Amino acid sequence: MALKQFLSQKQDQRLSPQQIQLMKLLQVPTMELEQRIKQEIEENPALEEGKEEAPEELESQEQEKEENNEEEFDISDYMDEDHADYKTKAKNQSKDEEERAIPLSGEQTFRERLSKQLYMLGISNDEKLIAETIIGNLDEAGYLSRSVDAIVDDLAFSQGIQVSEELIEHVLKKIQTLDPAGIGARDLRECLLLQINRNIDGNISKYTAKKILENHFEAFTKKHYQKISKKLDIDNADLKDAIDKILKLNPKPGGSSIEAARSFQQIVPDFKIIENEGKLELSINGRNAPELKVSKDYKVMLKNYADGAKTSRSDKEALVFVKKKLDSAKWFIDAIKQRQNTLLVTMTAIMEYQRPFFLSGDDTQMKPMILKDIAEIVDMDISTISRVANSKHVQTNYGVFSLKYFFSESLSTESGEEVSTLEVKRILSDAVDNENKKKPFPDEKLMHLLKDKGYNIARRTVAKYREQLNIPVARLRKEL
């Protein structure tokens, strides 16, 4: 088959760098926007904080500057003449690729703390090398997920040391005596046993807990309490005390310090809706509307270079550099303004759509609403509405809510009325909260409870809503 050449025309829609920048800015919440603006100001000297000056003020300042012979901004501070052109133009990154800085933590890891405790074990140099290898193979939860025979192979190939599996087990047992308790376990059962064995001291409840973990762990995980009670010949009160002891143990000893040190992010509402005498007033957080301007020094600099019509290579490069920074500053300011406008238009549509809820705060007044509904009202793409709703919050008279909270699917009642699935989930959650924990409701019983209230939904739908609410199955909700 012969090769042929031919011409063809086609339409191809691509996002410009400015559109990509706007899409990225839309999806960040208020706190992240502040950091993004600071970063842009640091990277672009043509962008400044402050209110944009009127043309008349700018012209008078330029004239005054020329009369006083003030020192001009030196472009050479931003130009590196010692490098070849090809070195300054290399970029192994696409225009729309996000740059993510990796934060450095000064917090000691549990592995480092374990290594510092090795001197307490009184072990030989070979055993210390084995111990370091074991510690290096612990996962973030503190478990040894690598098999003993695999560690033997690792030491043989990487360190040239021949050791037996028995020696690895011996060193591992010593590591399991270090803090935090439960470290170095191969599974959850062993982790809990290591902790319960630390300090039994004749405590009957702890001794019973140990027997449950040793001999009836599977029944414990499935909450087959009657079976355990019968096997151990104990009453429900003793069984409850033993189970309480187990539930107080730490299933992730390696991650305990991480959880304790984790800082909870403060929610800063992006919008505020106030109900005043039956009227709703919407305002946007002032941090979402920062005052930014283009540097007047850079404007003057660009004008001077353009008026001079200099033809040297360095002057041309300086002119291109200044123009690029000015354009970038203007694009960023426009993107921030577009972001503010898009947020206000979208939130206004959500407020009007869910007006009954914002007036009353009653979940039952929430109307079914999907992204498409708001997109059609504001005449924007669904993806744009999704970005606006992402990680944004609104402060109301009834609390602070995520924008995603107001989006839900519809459900028909027996009377044919369209209601939000949020209403059904609230009823489902209340039913589980008020159930008898000794005999929790199975999904079929919850289905009948909803049907009695006029919500005709299938059992599998009840199971789906229950999972979305992070409610476990009835067997796992059972208590003694």
VENVENQUI-V374904 format. One record per pair of residues at least 6 apart in sequence whose ideal C-beta (glycine too) atoms are under 6 Angstrom apart, sorted by the first residue. I is the first residue (numbers start at 1). GAP is how many residues later the second one is. D is the distance in Angstrom with one decimal. If there is no record, write none. Layout:
# VENVENQUI-V374904
i: [I/I]
gap: [GAP/GAP]
d: [D/D]
This chain:
# VENVENQUI-V374904
i: [17/18/20/21/22/22/25/25/26/26/26/27/27/29/29/30/30/30/30/30/31/34/37/40/41/44/44/44/46/46/46/46/46/47/48/48/50/50/51/52/58/62/73/73/75/107/110/111/114/114/117/118/118/121/127/130/131/131/134/134/137/138/139/140/140/141/141/141/142/142/142/143/144/144/148/148/151/152/155/155/156/172/175/176/176/180/180/181/181/182/182/182/182/183/185/185/189/189/192/192/193/195/196/196/196/200/200/205/205/205/206/208/209/209/209/212/212/216/219/219/223/223/223/225/229/236/240/250/267/269/269/269/269/270/270/270/271/271/271/272/272/273/273/273/273/273/273/274/275/275/280/280/282/284/288/289/292/294/298/298/301/302/305/345/346/346/349/349/349/350/351/353/354/356/357/357/361/363/363/364/366/366/368/368/368/368/369/371/371/371/372/374/375/375/389/389/392/393/393/394/408/408/408/409/410/411/411/411/413/414/414/424/425/425/428/429/431/432/435/437/440/440/440/442/443/443/443/444/446/447/447]
gap: [78/313/76/314/313/316/310/314/313/361/362/360/363/362/363/238/240/255/257/258/237/253/253/292/6/281/284/285/249/252/279/280/283/282/245/247/241/243/240/241/238/238/224/228/243/154/144/24/21/64/61/10/13/53/44/41/40/44/38/41/9/6/6/114/115/111/113/114/41/111/112/42/40/42/17/20/17/13/6/8/6/12/9/8/18/73/76/14/17/9/12/13/71/70/6/9/24/28/21/57/20/54/10/13/14/6/7/36/37/40/39/34/33/36/37/8/30/12/8/9/252/253/255/255/10/244/240/6/126/124/125/126/131/15/122/123/13/76/123/11/123/7/9/78/85/121/123/7/84/122/71/78/69/60/52/51/41/35/24/28/21/20/14/33/32/42/25/28/29/56/7/16/52/9/8/9/37/59/63/59/54/56/40/42/50/52/38/11/14/15/10/11/7/10/14/15/11/7/9/7/12/13/14/12/8/8/10/13/41/40/42/31/40/44/37/40/18/39/6/42/34/37/38/32/16/19/20/15/16/12/15]
d: [5.5/5.0/4.5/5.0/4.6/5.5/5.5/4.8/5.7/4.2/5.9/4.1/4.7/4.4/6.0/4.7/5.2/5.3/4.9/5.8/5.3/5.9/5.9/5.6/5.3/5.6/5.5/5.6/4.8/4.2/3.9/5.1/4.3/4.1/5.5/5.1/5.8/5.2/4.9/4.3/5.7/5.9/4.6/5.8/4.8/5.9/4.9/5.3/5.0/5.7/4.8/5.9/5.6/5.0/5.3/4.7/5.3/5.9/5.9/5.8/4.5/5.8/5.2/5.8/5.8/4.1/4.9/5.3/4.6/4.3/2.5/5.7/5.4/5.6/5.0/4.8/5.5/5.9/4.7/5.7/5.9/5.9/4.6/4.5/5.5/4.3/5.9/4.5/5.1/4.3/4.8/4.6/4.0/5.1/3.6/5.8/6.0/4.9/5.4/5.0/5.2/4.8/5.9/5.5/5.2/4.8/6.0/4.2/5.1/5.2/5.6/3.8/4.3/4.4/5.0/5.4/6.0/5.0/5.2/5.3/5.6/6.0/5.1/5.9/5.1/5.1/4.3/5.6/5.5/4.7/5.9/3.9/5.6/5.3/4.6/5.9/5.8/5.0/4.2/4.9/4.7/5.8/5.4/6.0/5.6/5.9/5.1/4.8/5.8/5.3/5.9/5.6/5.7/5.7/5.7/5.0/5.0/4.8/5.9/5.5/5.4/4.9/4.4/5.1/5.8/4.6/5.0/4.5/5.2/5.7/6.0/5.6/5.4/3.9/4.8/5.0/3.3/5.9/5.2/5.2/4.5/5.2/5.9/3.3/5.9/4.8/5.5/4.9/4.9/5.7/5.9/5.1/4.7/4.9/4.2/5.5/4.6/5.4/5.5/5.7/4.5/4.9/4.7/5.0/4.8/5.5/5.4/6.0/4.6/4.9/5.6/5.5/5.3/5.9/5.6/5.7/5.5/5.5/5.1/4.0/4.3/4.2/5.7/4.5/5.2/4.9/5.1/5.6/5.1/4.8/4.8]
